[in-house]
Amino acid sequence: MSQKAVEQIMGKMLLDTKFRKLMAEDMSKALAGFDLTESEHQGFKDMDFHDFNQALTGLDERTSKGIRLQN
């Protein structure tokens, strides 16, 4: 069950900038309710959110431009 939770969290981090910010600022609150092992929880704690956010900034911008172009 925890593998599914990890996938849900990663997907949400990719698509939801507010959730990503919450993960960086208050991870315990962000992860509440997800069925994670201690090892998986530690894995999220060990993430470098600065690098993760920086990598996704370009994706967010490209996604936004694509949505504007379609409208």
LOVOMAR-883328 format. One record per residue (C-alpha): x, y, z; residue number from 0; residue in one letter. Coordinates in nm, 4 decimals. Last residue first. Layout:
BEGIN
NODE, px, py, pz, num, residuo
NODE, X, Y, Z, NUM, a
...
***
This chain:
BEGIN
NODE, px, py, pz, num, residuo
NODE, -0.7357, 2.9013, -2.4845, 70, n
NODE, -0.4857, 2.6483, -2.6207, 69, q
NODE, -0.1933, 2.8897, -2.6113, 68, l
NODE, -0.2669, 2.9813, -2.2517, 67, r
NODE, -0.2631, 2.6144, -2.1462, 66, i
NODE, 0.0667, 2.5532, -2.3235, 65, g
NODE, 0.2190, 2.8612, -2.1645, 64, k
NODE, 0.1149, 2.7411, -1.8180, 63, s
NODE, 0.2620, 2.3961, -1.8815, 62, t
NODE, 0.5886, 2.5463, -2.0050, 61, r
NODE, 0.6162, 2.7697, -1.6980, 60, e
NODE, 0.5368, 2.4874, -1.4544, 59, d
NODE, 0.7894, 2.2608, -1.6291, 58, l
NODE, 1.0568, 2.5291, -1.6086, 57, g
NODE, 0.9943, 2.5717, -1.2379, 56, t
NODE, 0.9993, 2.1947, -1.1876, 55, l
NODE, 1.3766, 2.1604, -1.1839, 54, a
NODE, 1.4118, 2.4535, -0.9457, 53, q
NODE, 1.1505, 2.3078, -0.7155, 52, n
NODE, 1.3333, 1.9743, -0.6959, 51, f
NODE, 1.6719, 2.1421, -0.6487, 50, d
NODE, 1.5390, 2.3541, -0.3614, 49, h
NODE, 1.3423, 2.0600, -0.2250, 48, f
NODE, 1.6522, 1.8492, -0.1686, 47, d
NODE, 1.4881, 1.5273, -0.0575, 46, m
NODE, 1.6067, 1.3658, 0.2683, 45, d
NODE, 1.2757, 1.4207, 0.4464, 44, k
NODE, 1.0971, 1.2491, 0.1570, 43, f
NODE, 1.3226, 0.9470, 0.1917, 42, g
NODE, 1.2709, 0.9489, 0.5676, 41, q
NODE, 0.8957, 0.9065, 0.5143, 40, h
NODE, 0.9677, 0.6197, 0.2763, 39, e
NODE, 1.1930, 0.4504, 0.5337, 38, s
NODE, 0.9393, 0.5006, 0.8130, 37, e
NODE, 0.6784, 0.3298, 0.5949, 36, t
NODE, 0.4121, 0.5487, 0.4414, 35, l
NODE, 0.0311, 0.5341, 0.4456, 34, d
NODE, -0.0605, 0.8950, 0.3623, 33, f
NODE, -0.2985, 1.0695, 0.6034, 32, g
NODE, -0.0528, 1.3327, 0.7163, 31, a
NODE, 0.2213, 1.3758, 0.4580, 30, l
NODE, 0.1652, 1.7483, 0.4015, 29, a
NODE, 0.1293, 1.8209, 0.7737, 28, k
NODE, 0.4484, 1.6361, 0.8590, 27, s
NODE, 0.6240, 1.8036, 0.5655, 26, m
NODE, 0.5628, 2.1545, 0.6885, 25, d
NODE, 0.7570, 2.4096, 0.4793, 24, e
NODE, 0.9038, 2.2075, 0.1920, 23, a
NODE, 0.6092, 1.9692, 0.1630, 22, m
NODE, 0.3702, 2.2649, 0.1965, 21, l
NODE, 0.5409, 2.4339, -0.0992, 20, k
NODE, 0.5027, 2.1199, -0.3095, 19, r
NODE, 0.1368, 2.0970, -0.2058, 18, f
NODE, 0.0816, 2.4556, -0.3202, 17, k
NODE, 0.2653, 2.3877, -0.6485, 16, t
NODE, 0.0375, 2.0942, -0.7317, 15, d
NODE, 0.1291, 1.8916, -1.0403, 14, l
NODE, 0.4701, 1.7408, -0.9725, 13, l
NODE, 0.4288, 1.7277, -0.5949, 12, m
NODE, 0.0887, 1.5645, -0.6374, 11, k
NODE, 0.2379, 1.2996, -0.8607, 10, g
NODE, 0.5179, 1.2368, -0.6127, 9, m
NODE, 0.2696, 1.2080, -0.3245, 8, i
NODE, 0.0408, 0.9719, -0.5152, 7, q
NODE, 0.3335, 0.7536, -0.6218, 6, e
NODE, 0.4616, 0.7367, -0.2638, 5, v
NODE, 0.1113, 0.6461, -0.1432, 4, a
NODE, 0.0854, 0.3668, -0.4016, 3, k
NODE, 0.4187, 0.2281, -0.2842, 2, q
NODE, 0.2814, 0.2443, 0.0737, 1, s
NODE, 0.0000, 0.0000, 0.0000, 0, m
***
